[in-house]
Amino acid sequence: MDDWIDLREAKRALREGTGRGVKIAILDSGVETSHPKLGGMTLVDDLVVEIDGHKLRVVKGEGLDVFGHGTAVAGVIRQMAPEARIGSIRVLGGDNTSRTRVILRAAQEAMDRGYHVLNCSFGCGVERHVLRYKEWVDEAYLKGIHVVAACDNVDFSRPEWPAFFSSVIAVNMARTDDDSVFFYQRGTLVEFSAKAVDVEVPWAGGGFKLVTGSSFAAPRLAALLSRLLSEHPTISPLTAKAILQQLAEPFTKEVAAENVTFA
C-alpha cells in the first residue's frame, strides 16, 4: 500500500485529529440544526431525496429531522470530530424506513458533491437488492470515498447492506464508557464495534434520548476516520480499514452487545 503510514503516527492522528478538511455525508432522517447540542451547526448541504411518482427529486431539507435519528448521528460526529464538515441527505421518513432507490440516489448525490465519508446508519436485508447497493459501494471504493455502515441490531451476523461489503467499515454496538475506543472482531464482515449501548444522544425537538444500537456506533468510527483523514487525507479506503484493524482493541465477551453470540 503506497499510502500506508506508520502506526504510531496513525495513532497520534486518531488522538489529535479534529476532522478539519473532511466532509461527512449523513444519509439519515435529516439533522435538526437548531438543536442546542449542535451549537448552531451549519450544514454543507441539507437535502431530501423525495419520491415523486415514478421519479426521484432532491430538494432542500430546511434544517429538519423527521424522526430524530439523524440528529443523534450528527451529535456523535460533532462531539468527536468538531471540525469535520457535515452534510445531511435525508433518506429516512418519519417511520425511520426508506426505499433502496432513495438510498442509491442519496449516495450518488453525496459522491458527486465530493464527500469523503458516507455515514450509513441503516441497513437493507433484501437479497435481491444486493447488486443495487454494490454498484454505488464499488463506485465509492474506486473514487477513494469511505463508507461506514451500521449492522443488524438483533443479530449482527445477519446480512445487511451496505455493511456486508468488504470495502465498507461495518460497525456494531459495544458496551464501553470510552468514547474513542473501538474494537476489532476477526472472521466477520462486521469487524468493528464502538460505544453505543445505553448512550444519551440529541434527538429531534431539542431534547435527548437514551438509545442502544449500531446506528450510534457507526458515526463514532466515521468521526475517528475523519480524524485520521484530517491528518492524512490521501489514505484510501483499503488502507484506512487496515490501519483501524491494527489499532483497534480486541473484541471480547465483556464488551459484546446482546446481538452477538459467543460459542
C-alpha positions in Angstrom: 0.0 0.0 0.0 1.7 3.2 -1.2 -0.4 5.3 1.2 0.5 3.3 4.3 1.6 5.3 7.3 3.4 4.3 10.5 1.0 3.0 13.1 2.4 5.3 15.8 1.6 8.3 13.5 -1.8 6.9 12.8 -2.5 6.5 16.5 -1.4 10.1 17.0 -3.7 11.3 14.2 -6.7 9.4 15.7 -6.0 11.0 19.0 -5.2 14.6 17.9 -7.1 14.9 14.6 -10.2 17.2 14.6 -11.7 16.3 11.2 -10.7 19.6 9.6 -11.0 19.4 5.9 -13.1 16.3 5.9 -16.7 16.2 4.6 -19.0 13.6 6.1 -22.4 12.9 4.5 -25.1 11.7 6.9 -27.6 9.7 5.0 -30.4 9.5 7.5 -33.6 11.2 8.7 -32.3 14.8 8.5 -30.5 16.9 11.0 -32.1 19.4 13.4 -29.6 22.2 13.1 -31.3 24.2 15.8 -30.6 21.6 18.4 -28.7 23.1 21.3 -26.2 20.2 21.3 -25.2 21.0 17.7 -24.3 24.6 18.6 -25.9 26.2 15.5 -24.3 23.8 13.1 -24.1 25.0 9.5 -24.5 22.0 7.2 -22.5 21.8 3.9 -25.7 20.5 2.3 -29.2 20.0 3.7 -31.1 17.9 1.2 -34.0 15.5 1.0 -34.5 12.7 -1.6 -38.2 12.5 -2.3 -40.3 10.1 -4.3 -42.4 12.0 -6.8 -44.5 9.4 -8.6 -42.1 7.2 -10.6 -39.3 9.8 -10.3 -37.0 11.0 -7.5 -36.2 14.6 -6.8 -33.7 16.2 -4.5 -35.0 19.2 -2.5 -33.8 21.4 0.4 -34.2 20.0 3.9 -34.7 23.2 5.8 -32.8 22.0 9.0 -35.4 19.5 9.9 -35.2 15.9 11.3 -38.4 14.0 10.7 -37.5 11.3 13.3 -34.5 12.1 15.4 -32.1 9.5 14.3 -30.0 11.8 12.0 -29.7 14.4 14.7 -28.3 11.7 17.1 -25.8 10.7 14.4 -24.7 14.3 13.8 -24.3 14.8 17.6 -21.9 11.9 17.9 -19.8 13.1 15.0 -19.8 16.7 16.1 -18.6 15.7 19.6 -15.8 13.5 18.4 -14.7 15.4 15.2 -15.7 19.0 15.9 -14.1 20.4 12.8 -15.4 17.9 10.3 -17.9 19.5 7.8 -21.2 17.7 7.9 -23.9 17.4 5.2 -27.3 15.9 5.6 -29.1 13.9 2.9 -32.5 12.8 4.2 -33.4 9.2 3.1 -35.4 8.0 6.1 -39.0 9.0 6.7 -40.9 9.7 9.9 -41.2 5.9 10.5 -37.5 5.5 10.2 -37.7 3.5 7.0 -36.6 4.1 3.4 -36.5 2.6 -0.1 -33.5 1.3 -1.9 -33.8 3.6 -4.8 -33.9 6.6 -2.4 -30.7 5.4 -0.8 -29.0 4.9 -4.2 -29.9 8.4 -5.2 -28.6 9.9 -2.0 -25.3 8.0 -2.1 -24.8 9.2 -5.7 -25.6 12.8 -4.7 -23.0 12.6 -1.8 -20.3 11.2 -4.1 -21.0 13.8 -6.8 -20.7 16.5 -4.2 -17.3 15.4 -3.1 -17.9 14.0 0.4 -15.0 12.0 1.8 -17.0 9.8 4.2 -20.6 8.5 3.9 -22.2 7.5 7.2 -25.0 4.9 6.7 -26.7 4.1 10.0 -29.2 1.8 8.3 -29.2 -1.5 6.5 -31.2 -3.4 3.9 -31.6 -7.1 4.2 -33.5 -7.7 0.9 -31.2 -10.1 -1.0 -32.5 -9.1 -4.4 -31.3 -5.6 -3.8 -27.6 -6.6 -3.1 -26.3 -5.7 -6.6 -28.0 -2.3 -6.5 -26.1 -1.5 -3.3 -22.9 -3.0 -4.6 -22.9 -0.6 -7.6 -22.6 2.5 -5.6 -20.4 1.0 -2.9 -17.9 -0.1 -5.6 -18.0 3.4 -7.1 -17.2 4.9 -3.7 -14.3 2.5 -3.3 -12.9 3.3 -6.7 -13.2 7.0 -6.0 -11.5 6.8 -2.6 -14.6 7.6 -0.7 -15.0 5.9 2.6 -18.3 4.2 3.5 -19.2 3.5 7.2 -22.3 1.4 7.9 -24.3 0.0 10.9 -25.3 -3.6 11.2 -28.4 -5.5 12.3 -29.3 -4.9 16.0 -30.9 -8.3 16.6 -28.2 -10.5 15.1 -25.0 -8.8 13.9 -24.2 -11.7 11.6 -27.5 -11.3 9.7 -26.6 -10.0 6.2 -27.5 -6.3 5.6 -26.2 -3.9 3.1 -24.1 -1.8 2.7 -22.4 -3.2 5.9 -21.9 -6.7 4.4 -19.4 -5.5 1.7 -15.8 -6.0 2.5 -14.8 -2.5 1.4 -17.2 -1.0 3.9 -16.3 -0.2 7.6 -19.1 -2.1 9.2 -19.8 -1.3 12.9 -21.6 -2.9 15.7 -22.5 -1.5 19.2 -20.3 -2.3 22.2 -20.6 -2.0 25.9 -18.0 0.6 26.9 -17.9 4.0 28.6 -14.9 5.2 26.5 -15.9 7.5 23.6 -12.8 6.9 21.5 -12.1 3.2 22.0 -13.1 0.8 19.2 -12.8 -2.9 18.9 -11.9 -5.4 16.1 -13.6 -8.8 15.7 -11.8 -11.1 13.2 -13.7 -13.5 11.0 -16.8 -11.5 10.3 -17.8 -8.8 7.9 -18.9 -6.6 10.8 -15.4 -6.2 12.0 -15.6 -3.1 14.2 -17.7 -2.1 17.2 -17.8 1.1 19.4 -19.7 2.6 22.2 -23.5 2.5 21.6 -25.2 0.7 24.5 -27.4 3.0 26.7 -25.9 6.2 25.4 -27.5 9.6 25.6 -27.8 11.4 22.2 -29.5 14.6 20.9 -32.9 13.9 19.4 -35.5 15.9 17.4 -37.4 18.5 19.2 -34.4 19.9 21.1 -34.3 17.0 23.5 -32.2 14.0 24.3 -32.8 10.2 24.3 -31.2 7.2 25.8 -30.5 4.7 23.0 -28.8 1.5 22.1 -27.9 0.4 18.6 -25.3 0.1 15.9 -26.7 3.2 14.3 -24.9 5.2 17.0 -21.7 3.2 16.9 -21.2 3.8 13.1 -20.8 7.6 13.5 -18.1 7.0 16.1 -16.0 5.2 13.5 -16.9 7.8 10.9 -15.7 10.5 13.3 -12.5 8.6 14.1 -11.9 8.1 10.5 -12.3 11.8 9.8 -9.7 12.5 12.5 -7.3 10.2 10.6 -8.1 11.7 7.2 -7.7 15.3 8.5 -4.1 14.5 9.2 -3.6 12.2 6.2 -6.2 13.0 3.6 -4.9 10.7 0.8 -5.4 7.4 2.7 -7.5 5.1 0.6 -10.5 3.1 2.0 -8.4 -0.1 1.9 -5.5 1.4 3.9 -7.8 3.2 6.3 -9.6 -0.1 7.2 -6.3 -1.9 7.6 -5.0 0.8 9.9 -8.1 0.7 12.0 -7.8 -3.1 12.3 -4.3 -2.7 13.6 -5.2 0.0 16.2 -8.5 -1.4 17.5 -8.8 -3.2 20.8 -9.6 -6.9 20.8 -13.3 -7.7 20.8 -14.3 -9.6 24.0 -17.4 -11.0 25.7 -17.2 -8.1 28.2 -17.9 -5.5 25.5 -20.3 -7.6 23.4 -23.9 -6.4 23.0 -26.9 -8.7 23.0 -26.8 -9.1 19.2 -23.5 -11.1 19.5 -23.5 -14.8 20.4 -20.3 -16.4 21.6 -19.8 -20.2 21.1 
